[in-house]
Amino acid sequence: MSELEKYLDRTFELAIKGKGFVSPNPMVGAVIVRDGQIISEGWHKEFGGPHAEVDALSRCKDARGATLYVNLAPCCHVGKTGACTDAIISAGIKKVVYSNSDPNPLVADKSKQILEDNGIEVTSGILENRGFELNRKYFHWIKTNQPYVTIKAALTLDGKIATSSYQSKWITGPSSRGFVHQLRKGYDAILVGANTVLYDDPNLGLHGLSGREPLRIILTSNKDKFHDLKDLTVFRDSNYVFVDSIQHFEEYCSNNAISSVFVEGGSGVITSFIKSGLVNDLYMFYGPKIIGSEHISVVSELGLPRLDDAYNFNIESVVNFGDSFMVKLSSK
């Protein structure tokens, strides 16, 4: 590992601390180095709060002549905070090293030009793939104005998510369910359908993990059915919303800066999202059980006459939890 990679590696470690707190902003960490020694560190801690570069500079008595390492190009516009490029220039930083350019059109390559115009050396593209993976949801949202959509399902070995009487607790074990709670922390919202709310009464929260509680989205064409059911767990506070279609879902997310959504619905919801073409990846958790064809499949009818018409995905990883196993897939 080169010296540049070593310090950028540290920025990734710092950036991940913002998971669950900074979205729809990206996760960013910053390290200030002089003479081969780290003299300050910082990270973006909460949405609307100081960015990582400013946080690191605020902890440093004298940054003149030092090098700033950051996983994403510094911002150069005024939003909820001031421009990071202004703070970097004022502090006397002599060199900036970052992994990824920011696809936000307000930043793009503008920040690099501003820094170079002020005599600051800029190096970019180091550990770029790792930086992309860290902020994959952010990059997708900025480029498409659509939320990054992940489907999660717990299913038997024969592809069933519940019995015919809607019993689904529990197909998988506690280890995998704990992992799901960690996954939820990385999303702005969790979406389920009406049947999941009615039959499972899910919590859809972080179960004590630190971070902002995700918005709970209920996809249903008949929200009136819940008028007298406000004692269900999903309605425990005002952090929920109804949408009546995939189109309404897209519009709501676009209008409310929802950059990522974790879909935990039943067969109808999962099928609708697969048909929509909005799915970016899937987490399929398999319990070592077989219950037969009379029960509810993870996906309902898609109307595909040929195997060549199938929806195809890339296998990214397989994880054994002991009591179940997970297959992570991404869209092609």
N, C-alpha and C positions, 0 to 999 in steps of 0.2 A: 504494500500500500504506500503510495507516494505521500509526501507531506500535504499536498493539496487535498488528497482523498481523506487523509487522517482527520483534518479539521472539518471537512465537509461531513464526514461520518458523524462527528459530534453534533453538527447542526441538525441532522436527522433525529438523533437521540433527544435533543431539546424540543424539536418541532412536534414530536408525537405527544408531548405533554399537553398540547392544546386540543387533542382529540376530544370531541364532545363539548367543547366550549367556544370554538372560534367560527364555526360554519355560519354563513356561507363563505367566509374568508378561508384561504388556504392555511394549512399548518406550516409554520415557519419558525426556524431556529437560527440564531446568529452567534458567532464566536469572533472575538477580536484578539488578534495575535501580534505580538511584537518580539523580535529576536528569538523566535522559536518557542515562545511561552504564551499560553492563554492568559490574557489580562482581564477579560470580561466575557460574560455569556448572557444570553437572553432569549426569550421566546415570546411568541404571540399568545397571550394567556386567555383572552376573552374577546368576543366580538365587540367592536367599538373601543377596545383598549389599545394601548401602545403596540405598535408592530415590533417584531423581534429586534430589528436593527436599533430602533430607538430605545427599547428596553435594555439592550446590551450597552449602548452608549451612555445611558443614564447611570449605569453602575461603574463607569470607567472615569477616573479623575482626569486622565490625559490620554487621548487616543491619537494624538498627532503622530503621523508617520507610520501608523500601524496598518495591518491588513484586516479587512472585514470579510469573514466567510459567512455565507447565507445560502440556504438551499433554493431560494427563489429570488429572482431579480427584484431589487428594491422598488417600491412604488414611487411614482413621480407626480402624483396628483393629490389634491386635497379632498378628503372625504370626511369620515368620522374623525380622522386624525390628520396631521400634517403630512407633507411629502417626506418620505424617508431619504430621498436623494438630498434634500435641503439639509437634513440633520447630518448626513454623512459628510457633505462638503464643509459644513460649519465646524465639524469636529476635527477636520484636518486628516482624515483617513487618506492614505496614499494609494491603496490598492483594494479592489473588491473582487472576490471570487464567488461565483454562484453556479449552481447546477442547471437550473431551468429558467428560460425566459418565461415571463408571465403572459399568457395568451389574452389577458384582459386588454381590450383595445385602448384603454386609458393608459396602459403601461407599455405593452409590446416591447419594442427595442428602444423606446424613447428614453428610458432611464439610463441605459448603457451610453447613449449618445450624450446625455446631460452630464454624466460623470466624466466621460472622456473629455468633453469640452471644458471641464474644470480641472484638467490635469491629473485625473485619477485613472490609474491603469485598471482595466477590467478584463478578467478571464472568466469564460463561461463554458457550459457544456460538460463539466466534470461530474461523473456519477449521474448522468442525465436520466438514465433508465430508472435508477432507484428513486430519484426525485419525482419522476412521473408516477411511479407506483404509490408513493406517499400521498400525493394529491390527485390521484386518478379521478375522483368524483368532482373535484373542483375544475379540473381541466375540461372534463366532459360538459359540465354545466355552463361554463363560460363560452365554450365553442358552439354549443347547440341551443342554449337557452331552454334545455330540457333537464329534468332531474336525472341523476344516475339511479337506475332502478335495479334492485337486487331482489330476487325471489328466494325465499327460504321455505323449505318444506321438510317435515319429519314423516317418513314413510316406511312401510314394511318392505321386506325383500321382494315382494310381488307388487310393489308400487301402490299400496293403499295408504291413505292418510287418515282414515277413520272407518269404523264399522258402519253398517247401513243405518244404525240408530244414532250416528254421529258421535260415538265414543272414540276419543283420541288420546286420552291421558292414561298411561304414557306409552308411546311407541318407542321412544328413545330414552336413554338414562340420564341421570343428573349431571354427568360430566359434559355431555354435549349441550344440555340445556344451559349450563353455566357459560359455555362458549358463546351461545346465542345472545346472552345478556351482554357480553363484551362486544359482539358485533353491533348490537342495537346502538351502542354509544357512538358509533361512527356515522349515524344517519340523522337527518333533520326530522324525518317523519317515519311512522310505521303505519302501514295500510292493511286493513282486513275488510272482509265482507260481512254482511248482516248475519249469516249463519254462524260464522265464527264467534261473533259477539254473543249471539243468543245461546249457542250450545256449549261454548267453552268458557264464556265469561273471562276472557284473558286480561292480564294485567297490562301487558305491552309497555312496561316500564323498564328501568335500569336495575331494579331490585337492589338498591343500596349503593350501586356504583356511583362514583363522582361524575358529574357532567349534567348538562341540561337535559331534562326529560324530553324525549322526542314528541312532536305533535302526533296525535292519534287521528288517522283518517279512516272514516267508515264509508266504504263504497256500497251504496244501496240506492235503488230507484224508489224506495218507500221508507223514508226516514220517520214517517208518522207512526210506524209500528213500535218505535222506541219511546213514544210520548209518555207512557206510563211505566217505563222500565229504567228510570234514571238511577235506580239503586245498583245497576250493573257496574262492575269495576271500571270499565272503560270511561264512564261518565263521572268519575270521582272528583273531577275539577273541570275547569273550562277549557282545558288544553286538548280539544278535539274539534273535528269538523266533519260534516257530511259532504260527499260528492256523489252525483247520481249517474256518472258515466266516465269512461276513460277520457273523453274530450274535456269534460268538466274538471277532471283531475289535472290534466295538463294545463288548463287555463289557470286553475287555482295555484298550482306550483309556480307558474311563470309570473303571476301577479304578486306572489308573496315570498319570492326568493327562497323557495324550497329547492335545495340543490341535490338532495339525495333522499331516496325513499326505500324502506325495507318492507317488502310485501310478504306478509305472513298469512294470507288468506287461504280459503279452501279451494276446491277444484274449479269452481266457476270463476273466481277471481284470477287464479293462476292461468287458466285457459285464456281469459280475456286479455291478460297482459302479454302472453306469448303471441297471440294473434295480432296484437297491436304493434309489435316490432320494437317496443320500448325497452325490452329487457337487456341489461348489460351483463349481469352475471347471476348465477344461481348457487345456493348452498343447499345441497340435498343430503339430509341426515337419515341414514338407514338404521333401523333397529332390527335385530336378528329374529324377526318374526315373519310368519306367513299366515294370512287369514282368508285368502280365497277371493274368487272373482265377484262374489255377490256384494262386496263392500265397495267403498268409495275410492276411486282412483285419483291420483294426484292431478291428472289432466283429463278433461272430458273430451267429447268429440271435436276434432279439428277439421274434419271433412277433407282429409288428404287421401286421394285414391292410390298414390304410388309412393314407394319408399324414397324415390328421388325428390319428392315434394317435402320431405321431412324438415323440421327445424333442426339445424345442426349447431353444436356447441363444441368449444375446445375444453378438454380436461386440463385444468390448471394444477390441481393437487388432490391427494387423497389422504385423509387423516383418520387414524384409528384411535377412538376414545376408550376402547376396552368394552364399554357397554353398548357401543354403536360405532358407526364410521361415517365420515362425511366425504362427499365428492364435491369439489368446487369446480364450476364450469363458467366459461365466459362466452359471450356471443361472438360469432365469426364475422 
